[in-house]
Amino acid sequence: MKFKLCLAMILISMVFSVNAMGGKDKAPEGPVTLNWYAHAATLSNTQSEIVAEFNRSYPDIRVNVVELPEATSDKLQALLIALRSGDSSIDFFNADVTWTATFASSGLIEPLDEYFPVSKRADFLPGTIEAASYGGKIWGIPFRTDAGVLYYRSDLLKKYGKAVPSTYDELFKTAEEINAKEGGGMYALVGSLANGEGLTCNAVEWFYSNGGAVIAPNGAIVIDSAQNAQILEAMVSAYQKKLMPEGVLSYGSGDARASMFQGKQVFMRAWPKAYAMSQDPKNSTVVGKLGVAPLPRGPQGRQGISVLGGWQLFLNKNSRNKAAAAKFMEFYAGEYAQKLHALKDTFLPARKSLYSDKDILSAYPFYGMFLDVFKTAAPRPQSPFYAEISGILSTEVQNAMKGSKTAARALADAQAAMEKVGR
């Protein structure tokens, strides 16, 4: 309790210290100074280089970077405290892809249709635009993306003449056969299945890839469906048959990667950044032995579907410098800035063209593997109460995986609990 209170006080003081600098009620005079609430500099020094370049191009617009806490949940808390107070000193800020409905439904951010027209959105990956949209309007400009992908032991599939699986059924059968021929000790599939957001991502991908959903376009809760029950039962069965590591229900993303890098896995669901990590011989025994593919589909699915991660920029509804802020937002989401982040920080661009950029592919050839994945990636369930929805989902999926509930009961209980959220 003391920690949470201290954190809240720090965040509030951070907000009002910036407010005091700008003067909330004072109209801007002369050159405009924008306050950008961004990632901590320790996460990316590249943003300072981009700001400097922008300031050279627009000398009458200065950008003041205010660092948010590193943890995503702490960023969210800091921003909600500030914006709900009506603070106008924040002009724009970094936003996780799961925040769109939360901020838009609360009237805390400005719709960007005027500044970010459909013609410009066509340059971005479709999923990033979908994640930035809510209620028929566009609310964010994407500058970085992410999506779940399937990693596979390319050496073993080649050795035994196996194709990359397009279904989960094929995946488990292929892995079982390879494990037997390799003398045992290898698991079929690993992912981040500890109770939390990682499990939500994995489970939503299972559901989507079997034709299921969690929230319908009209906002109705639809998690309790035959499609979702079928694929969840398949995952429960795979876990019970020890086709996944015994401790996988406590695995975070680092644990999942460690199992694959130690050569214990045939397949792994992870984020794209795992590929570069797998090529470090100090931490990986599978250097040069991994391939990347789209996720498999379930028996009722038409294709495997990944959920999106990533970041976008939101414009404060109460900013007094909206036009100037929009200029920087567009610049930061432009090709120059996204390419610089890709080259210096291995951020995955939200712009389609950069996946064929010669400089990026020369530095990181594996980037070319991800474009097909991103073309079909989808946002996580959009809700103003996303955090509560995600918590219910991961808890009930774990209940099914652990065997404390049947898959059908877990989904029915998730449906009932989600329908009460926000009432």
Secondary structure, DSSP 8 states (H G I E B T S, - for coil): -HHHHHHHHHHHHHHHHHHHHH-TTS---SSEEEEEEE--TTT-THHHHHHHHHHHH-TTEEEEEEE--SSHHHHHHHHHHHHHTT--S--EEEEEGGGHHHHHHTT-B---TTTS-HHHHTTB-HHHHHHTEETTEE--EEEEEEE-EEEEEHHHHHHTT----SBHHHHHHHHHHHHHHTTS--EEEE---STTHHHHHHHHHHHHTTT--SB-TTS-B--S-HHHHHHHHHHHHHHHTTSS-TTGGG--HHHHHHHHHTT-EEEEEE-THHHHHHT-TTT-S-TT-EEEE---B-TT-SS---BEEEEEEEEBTT-S-HHHHHHHHHHHTSHHHHHHHHHHH--B-SBGGGGG-HHHHHH-GGGGGSHHHHHT-B-----TTHHHHHHHHHHHHHHHHHTSS-HHHHHHHHHHHHHHTT-
